[in-house]
Amino acid sequence: MELEPIFITGIIFGFTYAVIHLFVRKKERMALLEKGVDASFFMSPQKNQSFLALKIGLLCIGVAVGVLLGSILYNINLMNEEAAYFSMIFLFGGLGLVLDHFIEKAERKLME
């Protein structure tokens, strides 16, 4: 599989996005502090961290299932290799995120 250029592009994009996001976020926070906003405004509740772990976990499970099904579809000659892998990865990764949304929604309703 020739996926190295895709991974390299993704890594470069992700790193660049993270650096720019952190730089902009720091500038935004400094501007808010100069205007007199309380620093506790920047603290996020701990309950959001558990949802982040759930989101990442379900996404990873969805991607893993997508890779497995893509491999099965390719090996039984139903689809070509690229279409099988990419369609299944995106399908099951997206299903994992949708499942996370409904779990978070139900959990937040219980917290209220």
C-alpha positions as CSV (number, residue, x, y, z in Angstrom):
1,M,0.0,0.0,0.0
2,E,1.3,3.4,-0.9
3,L,-0.2,5.3,2.0
4,E,3.1,7.0,3.1
5,P,2.4,10.3,1.3
6,I,-1.1,10.5,2.9
7,F,0.3,9.9,6.3
8,I,3.1,12.4,5.8
9,T,0.7,15.0,4.6
10,G,-1.6,14.4,7.5
11,I,1.2,14.7,10.0
12,I,2.5,17.9,8.5
13,F,-1.1,19.3,8.4
14,G,-1.8,18.3,12.0
15,F,1.4,19.7,13.3
16,T,0.9,23.0,11.5
17,Y,-2.7,23.3,12.7
18,A,-1.7,22.6,16.3
19,V,1.1,25.2,16.3
20,I,-1.1,27.8,14.7
21,H,-4.0,27.0,17.0
22,L,-1.8,27.3,20.1
23,F,-0.4,30.6,18.9
24,V,-3.8,32.1,18.2
25,R,-5.2,30.7,21.5
26,K,-2.4,32.3,23.5
27,K,-2.9,35.7,21.8
28,E,-6.7,35.5,22.4
29,R,-6.2,34.6,26.1
30,M,-3.7,37.4,26.6
31,A,-6.1,39.9,25.0
32,L,-8.9,38.7,27.3
33,L,-6.7,39.0,30.4
34,E,-5.7,42.5,29.4
35,K,-9.4,43.4,29.3
36,G,-9.8,42.2,32.9
37,V,-11.5,38.8,32.4
38,D,-11.1,36.4,35.3
39,A,-8.6,33.6,34.7
40,S,-11.0,31.0,35.9
41,F,-12.8,31.6,32.6
42,F,-10.1,29.5,30.9
43,M,-10.6,26.5,33.1
44,S,-12.6,23.7,31.5
45,P,-14.7,21.4,33.6
46,Q,-13.2,17.9,34.2
47,K,-16.2,16.2,32.9
48,N,-15.4,17.2,29.4
49,Q,-12.1,15.3,29.6
50,S,-14.0,12.0,30.0
51,F,-16.0,12.8,26.9
52,L,-12.8,13.5,24.9
53,A,-11.5,10.1,25.9
54,L,-14.8,8.5,24.8
55,K,-14.7,10.3,21.5
56,I,-11.2,9.3,20.7
57,G,-11.8,5.7,21.8
58,L,-14.9,5.3,19.7
59,L,-13.2,6.9,16.7
60,C,-10.3,4.5,17.0
61,I,-12.6,1.5,17.3
62,G,-14.5,2.7,14.3
63,V,-11.4,3.1,12.2
64,A,-10.1,-0.3,13.3
65,V,-13.4,-1.9,12.2
66,G,-13.3,0.0,9.0
67,V,-9.8,-1.3,8.2
68,L,-10.9,-4.9,8.9
69,L,-14.0,-4.6,6.8
70,G,-12.1,-2.8,4.0
71,S,-9.6,-5.7,4.0
72,I,-12.4,-8.3,3.8
73,L,-14.1,-6.4,1.0
74,Y,-10.8,-6.2,-0.9
75,N,-9.9,-9.8,-0.4
76,I,-13.2,-11.2,-1.6
77,N,-12.9,-8.9,-4.7
78,L,-16.1,-6.8,-4.1
79,M,-14.2,-3.5,-4.3
80,N,-10.8,-2.2,-5.3
81,E,-8.3,-1.6,-2.6
82,E,-8.4,2.1,-2.2
83,A,-12.2,2.4,-2.3
84,A,-12.6,-0.5,0.2
85,Y,-10.2,0.9,2.8
86,F,-11.2,4.6,2.6
87,S,-14.9,4.1,2.4
88,M,-15.0,1.7,5.4
89,I,-12.6,3.8,7.5
90,F,-14.7,6.9,7.0
91,L,-18.0,5.1,7.4
92,F,-17.1,3.4,10.7
93,G,-15.1,6.3,12.0
94,G,-18.1,8.5,11.4
95,L,-20.4,6.0,13.0
96,G,-18.1,6.0,16.0
97,L,-18.4,9.8,16.3
98,V,-22.2,9.7,15.9
99,L,-22.4,7.1,18.6
100,D,-20.3,9.3,20.8
101,H,-22.6,12.2,20.2
102,F,-25.7,10.2,21.4
103,I,-23.8,8.9,24.4
104,E,-22.7,12.4,25.4
105,K,-26.2,13.8,24.9
106,A,-27.7,11.1,27.1
107,E,-25.0,11.6,29.8
108,R,-25.4,15.4,29.8
109,K,-29.2,15.0,30.2
110,L,-28.6,12.7,33.2
111,M,-26.2,15.3,34.7
112,E,-28.8,18.1,34.6
